[in-house]
Amino acid sequence: MATLTVENYLKATLQIAISDGTDWVTTGKLAQALGVSPGTVTSMLKTLGDSGLAEYRPYEGVSLTDRGRTLALRVLRRHRLIELFLVETLALTWDQVHEEAEHMEHAVSDLVIDRMDDFLGHPEVDPHGDPIPSADGHMRGATPSTQTLAQQPAGSAIRLDRVTNQHPEFLRFLAEAGLSIGVVGTVVSNQAASGIVTLQLVPPPESDGAPPLTVSLGLPAAAHLRVSVIKRPVA
């Protein structure tokens, strides 16, 4: 049975590889993601290599073997289903569930995870818009959005699909501004000089005729919001 530390390294490696669209992950990126020193990462990568879970090359990084990827997907599936379960059944907010899932993902059985999956109706994404792996290791749903809010010109109608910065403070800021997964809006302006994107949100049906919300974000924050373009501006 893999240890908690091994599972964390495998999951982090897989997440970075998917995000960067590559099979090889550098020790520097892993160290940053896990909050440890590069030397500590190198030592663990050698252990993963000896265990047949990854291939490690000095100065190049690490690539998961088929066995390592299977285990990483299993941990990722647990994490994201637990996050959604906590939101849907216990009414935790999207900024509260990450730490809880970090602890629970190593302890809960596959049987319980499969029952959670059934209970939730085999969802495609977690509360942050991240795709959830199915039991056979395939990612559900469409390919995650590759465009960011920061890239959208004025006049673009967009839908928020995913938030890549999942620090609690940032998620709370988004929620207070009225931004959540699935929200639809129009880019009012995107000013590179001032570094600000202004977005007008479509009120939800339950808002009883409330006026649209206007939200302004710095470009670095907008770069963490992955969106689908519903309508492009007229040239």
C-alpha positions as CSV (number, residue, x, y, z in Angstrom):
1,M,0.0,0.0,0.0
2,A,1.3,3.4,-1.0
3,T,2.0,5.9,1.9
4,L,0.4,9.2,2.3
5,T,3.5,11.0,1.1
6,V,3.8,8.8,-2.0
7,E,0.2,9.4,-2.9
8,N,0.7,13.2,-2.5
9,Y,3.7,13.2,-4.8
10,L,2.0,11.1,-7.5
11,K,-1.1,13.3,-7.4
12,A,0.9,16.5,-7.6
13,T,3.0,15.2,-10.5
14,L,-0.2,14.2,-12.4
15,Q,-1.8,17.6,-11.8
16,I,1.2,19.5,-13.0
17,A,1.6,17.2,-16.1
18,I,-2.0,17.7,-17.1
19,S,-1.9,21.5,-16.5
20,D,1.3,21.8,-18.5
21,G,0.4,19.3,-21.2
22,T,3.6,17.3,-20.8
23,D,4.7,13.9,-19.5
24,W,7.7,15.3,-17.7
25,V,7.6,17.4,-14.6
26,T,10.6,19.3,-13.2
27,T,11.7,18.9,-9.6
28,G,11.4,22.7,-9.2
29,K,7.7,22.7,-10.0
30,L,7.0,19.7,-7.7
31,A,8.9,21.4,-4.9
32,Q,6.8,24.6,-5.3
33,A,3.6,22.7,-5.5
34,L,4.3,20.6,-2.4
35,G,6.1,23.3,-0.4
36,V,9.3,21.4,0.2
37,S,12.9,21.8,-0.9
38,P,14.2,20.5,-4.3
39,G,16.5,18.2,-2.4
40,T,13.6,16.6,-0.6
41,V,11.8,16.1,-4.0
42,T,14.8,14.5,-5.6
43,S,15.1,12.0,-2.8
44,M,11.4,11.0,-3.1
45,L,11.6,10.8,-6.9
46,K,14.4,8.3,-6.6
47,T,12.1,6.3,-4.2
48,L,9.2,6.5,-6.7
49,G,11.6,5.3,-9.4
50,D,12.8,2.3,-7.3
51,S,9.1,1.4,-6.7
52,G,8.2,1.4,-10.4
53,L,5.8,4.3,-10.0
54,A,7.8,6.9,-11.9
55,E,10.8,7.4,-14.1
56,Y,13.3,9.9,-12.7
57,R,16.0,11.6,-14.8
58,P,18.5,14.0,-13.1
59,Y,18.2,17.5,-14.4
60,E,15.1,16.6,-16.4
61,G,12.5,15.6,-13.9
62,V,10.0,12.8,-13.5
63,S,7.4,11.0,-15.6
64,L,4.8,8.7,-14.1
65,T,4.7,5.1,-15.2
66,D,1.4,3.5,-16.1
67,R,1.2,2.1,-12.6
68,G,2.0,5.4,-11.1
69,R,-0.5,7.3,-13.2
70,T,-3.2,4.8,-12.3
71,L,-2.6,5.3,-8.6
72,A,-2.4,9.1,-9.1
73,L,-5.8,9.1,-10.9
74,R,-7.3,7.1,-8.1
75,V,-6.1,9.7,-5.5
76,L,-7.3,12.6,-7.6
77,R,-10.7,10.9,-8.1
78,R,-11.0,10.6,-4.3
79,H,-10.0,14.2,-3.7
80,R,-12.4,15.7,-6.1
81,L,-15.4,13.5,-5.3
82,I,-14.9,14.2,-1.6
83,E,-14.8,18.0,-2.3
84,L,-18.1,17.8,-4.2
85,F,-19.7,15.5,-1.6
86,L,-18.9,18.0,1.2
87,V,-20.3,20.9,-0.8
88,E,-23.5,19.0,-1.8
89,T,-24.3,17.2,1.4
90,L,-22.8,19.2,4.2
91,A,-23.1,22.7,2.6
92,L,-19.4,23.5,3.0
93,T,-18.2,26.3,0.8
94,W,-15.8,25.8,-2.0
95,D,-13.0,27.5,0.0
96,Q,-13.4,25.1,2.9
97,V,-13.3,21.7,1.2
98,H,-9.7,21.4,-0.1
99,E,-8.1,20.9,3.3
100,E,-10.7,18.4,4.4
101,A,-10.4,16.4,1.2
102,E,-6.6,16.4,1.6
103,H,-7.0,14.5,4.9
104,M,-9.9,12.2,3.9
105,E,-8.6,11.1,0.5
106,H,-5.9,8.9,2.1
107,A,-8.3,7.2,4.5
108,V,-11.6,6.5,2.7
109,S,-12.0,3.2,0.8
110,D,-12.7,2.8,-2.9
111,L,-16.1,1.3,-2.0
112,V,-17.1,4.5,-0.2
113,I,-15.8,6.6,-3.1
114,D,-17.8,4.6,-5.6
115,R,-20.9,5.0,-3.4
116,M,-20.3,8.8,-3.3
117,D,-20.0,8.8,-7.0
118,D,-23.3,7.0,-7.4
119,F,-25.0,9.3,-4.9
120,L,-23.8,12.4,-6.7
121,G,-24.9,11.1,-10.1
122,H,-21.5,10.5,-11.6
123,P,-20.6,14.2,-11.8
124,E,-18.2,15.6,-14.3
125,V,-16.5,18.3,-12.3
126,D,-15.7,19.2,-8.7
127,P,-16.7,22.5,-7.0
128,H,-13.8,24.4,-8.7
129,G,-14.6,23.1,-12.2
130,D,-11.8,20.5,-12.2
131,P,-12.7,17.3,-14.1
132,I,-13.3,14.2,-12.0
133,P,-11.8,10.9,-13.1
134,S,-14.1,7.9,-13.5
135,A,-13.4,4.6,-11.8
136,D,-11.6,3.4,-15.0
137,G,-9.3,6.4,-14.9
138,H,-10.8,8.4,-17.8
139,M,-11.5,12.1,-17.2
140,R,-15.2,12.9,-17.5
141,G,-16.7,15.7,-19.5
142,A,-15.2,17.9,-22.2
143,T,-11.6,19.1,-22.4
144,P,-11.1,21.8,-19.7
145,S,-11.2,25.3,-21.0
146,T,-7.9,26.6,-22.2
147,Q,-8.8,30.3,-22.4
148,T,-8.7,32.6,-19.5
149,L,-10.8,35.6,-18.6
150,A,-7.6,37.7,-19.0
151,Q,-7.5,36.9,-22.7
152,Q,-11.0,38.0,-23.6
153,P,-11.6,41.3,-25.3
154,A,-14.4,43.7,-24.5
155,G,-17.8,42.4,-25.8
156,S,-17.0,38.7,-25.3
157,A,-19.8,36.8,-23.6
158,I,-18.3,34.1,-21.4
159,R,-19.1,31.3,-18.9
160,L,-16.9,30.5,-16.0
161,D,-15.8,26.9,-16.2
162,R,-12.9,26.5,-13.8
163,V,-10.8,28.3,-11.2
164,T,-7.1,27.3,-11.1
165,N,-6.1,29.3,-8.1
166,Q,-7.8,27.5,-5.2
167,H,-6.4,29.3,-2.2
168,P,-9.2,29.9,0.3
169,E,-8.7,33.7,0.3
170,F,-9.0,33.9,-3.5
171,L,-12.1,31.6,-3.6
172,R,-13.8,33.7,-0.9
173,F,-13.0,36.9,-2.9
174,L,-14.6,35.4,-6.0
175,A,-17.7,34.2,-4.1
176,E,-18.2,37.7,-2.5
177,A,-17.9,39.2,-6.0
178,G,-20.6,36.9,-7.3
179,L,-18.3,34.6,-9.3
180,S,-19.0,30.9,-9.2
181,I,-18.7,27.9,-11.6
182,G,-21.3,28.3,-14.4
183,V,-21.9,32.0,-14.0
184,V,-22.3,33.9,-17.3
185,G,-21.3,37.4,-18.1
186,T,-20.0,39.9,-20.6
187,V,-16.5,41.5,-20.7
188,V,-17.2,45.3,-20.4
189,S,-13.5,46.2,-20.8
190,N,-10.1,44.7,-20.8
191,Q,-7.5,47.4,-20.2
192,A,-3.9,46.1,-20.5
193,A,-2.5,49.5,-19.5
194,S,-4.3,49.5,-16.1
195,G,-4.2,45.7,-15.8
196,I,-8.0,45.5,-15.1
197,V,-10.8,43.4,-16.6
198,T,-14.3,44.5,-15.9
199,L,-17.1,41.9,-16.2
200,Q,-20.9,42.3,-16.1
201,L,-22.6,39.2,-14.7
202,V,-26.0,37.9,-15.7
203,P,-28.2,37.7,-12.6
204,P,-29.3,34.2,-11.6
205,P,-33.0,33.4,-12.1
206,E,-33.7,33.5,-8.4
207,S,-32.4,37.1,-8.1
208,D,-36.0,38.5,-8.7
209,G,-35.0,41.1,-11.2
210,A,-31.9,42.4,-9.4
211,P,-29.6,44.5,-11.6
212,P,-26.5,42.9,-13.2
213,L,-23.4,42.8,-11.0
214,T,-20.3,44.5,-12.3
215,V,-17.0,42.9,-11.2
216,S,-13.5,44.2,-11.8
217,L,-10.4,42.0,-11.5
218,G,-6.7,42.5,-11.9
219,L,-5.3,40.6,-14.9
220,P,-3.3,38.2,-12.7
221,A,-6.5,37.2,-10.9
222,A,-8.4,36.9,-14.3
223,A,-5.7,34.6,-15.6
224,H,-6.8,32.1,-13.0
225,L,-10.3,31.9,-14.3
226,R,-10.8,29.5,-17.2
227,V,-13.8,30.4,-19.4
228,S,-15.8,29.2,-22.4
229,V,-16.6,31.9,-25.0
230,I,-20.3,32.0,-25.7
231,K,-20.2,34.9,-28.1
232,R,-17.3,36.7,-29.5
233,P,-17.3,40.5,-30.0
234,V,-18.3,41.8,-33.5
235,A,-15.2,43.0,-35.3
